[in-house]
Amino acid sequence: MPANEKEYVGHVFQEQIRFNPVTGDRMSKGFVQKYDRQGWDNFRRYGGSQGWTIVPIYLPSGWAKELDPITTIGKRTKQR
């Protein structure tokens, strides 16, 4: 990791795990993604509810490592 990224950029391994329903073979591949502080906070908030499996590799000091819990599932609709 470049020294100038150490304080400002977090690295995580993420994947939306998918399997072939017929054969059971894994169809998805994970990848390493870099986030700045704002991007990580947004991803923490919504990534889990979008089906991402996330493993923090390196997060700068003071960044939250855990994901925010899902409070609702499904779409919200306006009530009249």
C-alpha positions as CSV (number, residue, x, y, z in Angstrom):
1,M,0.0,0.0,0.0
2,P,1.4,3.4,-0.9
3,A,2.4,5.5,2.2
4,N,0.2,8.4,1.1
5,E,-2.9,6.2,1.3
6,K,-2.3,4.8,4.7
7,E,-4.3,7.5,6.6
8,Y,-7.0,8.3,4.0
9,V,-7.9,5.1,2.1
10,G,-9.4,1.8,3.4
11,H,-9.1,-1.5,1.5
12,V,-11.8,-4.2,1.7
13,F,-12.5,-7.5,0.0
14,Q,-16.1,-7.6,-1.2
15,E,-18.2,-10.0,-3.2
16,Q,-21.9,-10.5,-4.0
17,I,-21.8,-14.3,-3.6
18,R,-23.8,-16.1,-6.3
19,F,-24.1,-19.8,-7.1
20,N,-25.5,-21.6,-10.1
21,P,-28.8,-23.1,-8.9
22,V,-28.5,-26.1,-11.1
23,T,-24.9,-27.2,-10.7
24,G,-24.1,-25.5,-7.4
25,D,-20.9,-24.0,-8.9
26,R,-19.8,-20.6,-7.6
27,M,-20.5,-17.9,-10.3
28,S,-19.2,-14.8,-8.5
29,K,-15.7,-13.6,-7.9
30,G,-14.7,-11.2,-5.2
31,F,-12.3,-8.2,-5.5
32,V,-10.4,-5.7,-3.4
33,Q,-12.0,-2.2,-3.4
34,K,-10.6,1.1,-2.1
35,Y,-12.7,3.6,-0.2
36,D,-12.2,7.1,1.1
37,R,-13.9,7.9,4.5
38,Q,-17.2,9.1,3.0
39,G,-17.4,6.2,0.6
40,W,-16.7,3.7,3.3
41,D,-19.4,5.2,5.6
42,N,-22.0,5.0,2.8
43,F,-21.0,1.5,1.9
44,R,-21.1,0.4,5.5
45,R,-24.6,1.8,5.8
46,Y,-26.0,0.2,2.6
47,G,-23.7,-2.5,1.4
48,G,-25.0,-5.3,3.6
49,S,-28.6,-4.8,2.6
50,Q,-27.5,-5.0,-1.1
51,G,-26.1,-8.5,-0.6
52,W,-22.4,-7.7,-0.3
53,T,-20.1,-9.9,1.8
54,I,-17.4,-7.6,3.1
55,V,-14.1,-8.4,4.8
56,P,-12.0,-5.3,5.8
57,I,-8.3,-5.8,4.9
58,Y,-7.1,-2.4,6.1
59,L,-9.0,0.5,7.6
60,P,-7.3,3.6,8.9
61,S,-7.4,4.3,12.6
62,G,-10.8,5.6,13.7
63,W,-12.8,4.1,10.9
64,A,-15.7,1.8,12.0
65,K,-15.0,-1.8,11.0
66,E,-18.4,-3.3,11.5
67,L,-21.3,-2.9,9.2
68,D,-24.5,-1.1,10.2
69,P,-27.3,-3.5,11.0
70,I,-30.2,-3.9,8.5
71,T,-33.3,-2.4,10.1
72,T,-35.7,-2.9,7.2
73,I,-36.0,-5.4,4.3
74,G,-37.7,-4.6,1.0
75,K,-39.0,-1.4,-0.5
76,R,-40.6,1.3,1.5
77,T,-43.7,2.7,-0.1
78,K,-45.4,6.0,0.6
79,Q,-48.7,5.6,2.6
80,R,-51.5,7.9,1.6
